[in-house]
Amino acid sequence: MVDGVHSEQVAARYLMRRGWRVLERNWKGGGGELDLVVARRRTLAIVEVKSRSDRDRLTEPVSWAQLARLHRAAEAYVTQRSRDGDWDSFRLDLVTVHRRGWRTVVRHVPNGLATPELLR
């Protein structure tokens, strides 16, 4: 079984090993919560961490209601924190974490939750 808190820790370590700096964990605002906010060079990424005990369920989409809350929270974060960083690009990424036998498998999908409304 993979729980949400453990998955967020695993995802944060995975991203840090790849050069991302964790700016926030479980940031609340705009009516939602952001699992991770990370930055690398001049790119800011809002990261939704999705964990499942069953690999097949990783393909279950994030609901439109969840996506709307995530977008509102991301917009609130960027609005409140825009003066804290000088970012050229902004992404809404997905990180999935699941167990395969005794191994924990992590997959990072850049722009995995982007929609046309977010990219306007």
Kinemage of the C-alpha trace (Angstrom):
@kinemage 1
@onewidth
@group {chain A} dominant
@subgroup {mainchain}
@vectorlist {calphas} color= white
{ca met a 1} P 0.000 0.000 0.000
{ca val a 2} L 1.249 3.477 -0.885
{ca asp a 3} L -0.209 6.336 1.162
{ca gly a 4} L -0.460 9.975 0.119
{ca val a 5} L 1.997 11.447 2.636
{ca his a 6} L 4.659 8.851 1.826
{ca ser a 7} L 4.071 9.358 -1.907
{ca glu a 8} L 4.542 13.115 -1.605
{ca gln a 9} L 7.837 12.551 0.233
{ca val a 10} L 8.970 10.083 -2.431
{ca ala a 11} L 7.959 12.501 -5.209
{ca ala a 12} L 9.795 15.412 -3.553
{ca arg a 13} L 13.003 13.371 -3.199
{ca tyr a 14} L 12.694 12.171 -6.799
{ca leu a 15} L 12.354 15.732 -8.109
{ca met a 16} L 15.162 17.084 -5.897
{ca arg a 17} L 17.531 14.412 -7.246
{ca arg a 18} L 16.717 15.785 -10.693
{ca gly a 19} L 17.609 19.356 -9.805
{ca trp a 20} L 14.238 20.735 -8.671
{ca arg a 21} L 14.023 22.870 -5.522
{ca val a 22} L 10.966 22.274 -3.341
{ca leu a 23} L 9.417 25.650 -2.514
{ca glu a 24} L 6.207 24.436 -0.866
{ca arg a 25} L 4.559 21.247 0.357
{ca asn a 26} L 0.787 21.063 0.807
{ca trp a 27} L 0.272 24.773 0.137
{ca lys a 28} L -3.349 25.813 0.738
{ca gly a 29} L -5.037 28.704 -1.021
{ca gly a 30} L -7.541 29.593 -3.696
{ca gly a 31} L -9.933 26.946 -2.399
{ca gly a 32} L -7.521 24.078 -2.961
{ca glu a 33} L -4.246 22.492 -1.976
{ca leu a 34} L -1.051 22.064 -3.974
{ca asp a 35} L 0.884 18.897 -3.151
{ca leu a 36} L 4.266 20.294 -4.226
{ca val a 37} L 5.524 23.545 -5.694
{ca val a 38} L 8.977 23.166 -7.221
{ca ala a 39} L 11.372 25.305 -9.251
{ca arg a 40} L 14.314 24.582 -11.507
{ca arg a 41} L 16.205 27.334 -13.257
{ca arg a 42} L 13.437 29.703 -14.386
{ca thr a 43} L 10.612 27.149 -14.458
{ca leu a 44} L 7.957 26.899 -11.754
{ca ala a 45} L 6.031 23.624 -11.550
{ca ile a 46} L 2.932 22.910 -9.514
{ca val a 47} L 2.962 19.156 -8.912
{ca glu a 48} L -0.019 16.920 -8.213
{ca val a 49} L 1.094 13.624 -6.677
{ca lys a 50} L -1.101 10.639 -7.408
{ca ser a 51} L -0.529 7.372 -5.570
{ca arg a 52} L -2.159 4.027 -6.062
{ca ser a 53} L -1.535 0.580 -4.708
{ca asp a 54} L -2.665 -0.839 -8.050
{ca arg a 55} L -0.655 0.293 -11.095
{ca asp a 56} L -3.703 -0.036 -13.369
{ca arg a 57} L -5.589 2.606 -11.385
{ca leu a 58} L -2.875 5.203 -12.109
{ca thr a 59} L -4.566 5.871 -15.421
{ca glu a 60} L -7.766 7.006 -13.694
{ca pro a 61} L -8.080 10.653 -14.616
{ca val a 62} L -8.189 13.503 -12.175
{ca ser a 63} L -11.814 14.664 -12.111
{ca trp a 64} L -12.796 18.007 -13.647
{ca ala a 65} L -13.758 19.228 -10.160
{ca gln a 66} L -10.308 18.293 -8.803
{ca leu a 67} L -8.630 19.879 -11.810
{ca ala a 68} L -10.640 23.093 -11.370
{ca arg a 69} L -9.650 23.291 -7.664
{ca leu a 70} L -6.037 22.629 -8.590
{ca his a 71} L -6.063 25.368 -11.233
{ca arg a 72} L -7.630 27.879 -8.817
{ca ala a 73} L -5.033 27.045 -6.169
{ca ala a 74} L -2.204 27.273 -8.733
{ca glu a 75} L -3.470 30.653 -9.915
{ca ala a 76} L -3.674 31.883 -6.304
{ca tyr a 77} L -0.129 30.682 -5.624
{ca val a 78} L 1.321 32.331 -8.716
{ca thr a 79} L -0.568 35.568 -7.981
{ca gln a 80} L 0.588 35.676 -4.347
{ca arg a 81} L 4.144 34.526 -4.967
{ca ser a 82} L 4.975 36.038 -8.353
{ca arg a 83} L 7.189 38.637 -6.720
{ca asp a 84} L 9.142 35.864 -4.929
{ca gly a 85} L 10.543 34.421 -8.142
{ca asp a 86} L 11.360 35.354 -11.675
{ca trp a 87} L 9.955 32.475 -13.718
{ca asp a 88} L 9.906 32.296 -17.496
{ca ser a 89} L 7.582 29.321 -17.569
{ca phe a 90} L 4.898 27.730 -15.458
{ca arg a 91} L 3.783 24.101 -15.591
{ca leu a 92} L 1.221 21.874 -13.972
{ca asp a 93} L 2.940 18.487 -13.616
{ca leu a 94} L 1.793 15.068 -12.507
{ca val a 95} L 3.891 12.599 -10.519
{ca thr a 96} L 2.582 9.080 -10.042
{ca val a 97} L 3.853 6.720 -7.355
{ca his a 98} L 2.987 3.039 -7.139
{ca arg a 99} L 4.391 -0.216 -5.828
{ca arg a 100} L 5.686 -2.932 -8.128
{ca gly a 101} L 6.485 -5.831 -5.869
{ca trp a 102} L 8.918 -4.431 -3.309
{ca arg a 103} L 9.926 -1.474 -5.495
{ca thr a 104} L 8.414 1.979 -5.490
{ca val a 105} L 8.002 3.268 -9.041
{ca val a 106} L 7.870 7.020 -9.715
{ca arg a 107} L 6.814 8.608 -12.995
{ca his a 108} L 7.040 12.358 -13.663
{ca val a 109} L 4.789 13.758 -16.407
{ca pro a 110} L 5.689 17.395 -17.214
{ca asn a 111} L 2.536 19.387 -18.077
{ca gly a 112} L 0.564 16.253 -17.229
{ca leu a 113} L -2.406 18.267 -15.973
{ca ala a 114} L -2.314 21.237 -18.319
{ca thr a 115} L -5.520 22.303 -20.005
{ca pro a 116} L -6.086 25.023 -22.602
{ca glu a 117} L -7.612 27.298 -19.929
{ca leu a 118} L -4.419 27.148 -17.866
{ca leu a 119} L -2.188 27.857 -20.843
{ca arg a 120} L -4.015 31.017 -21.993
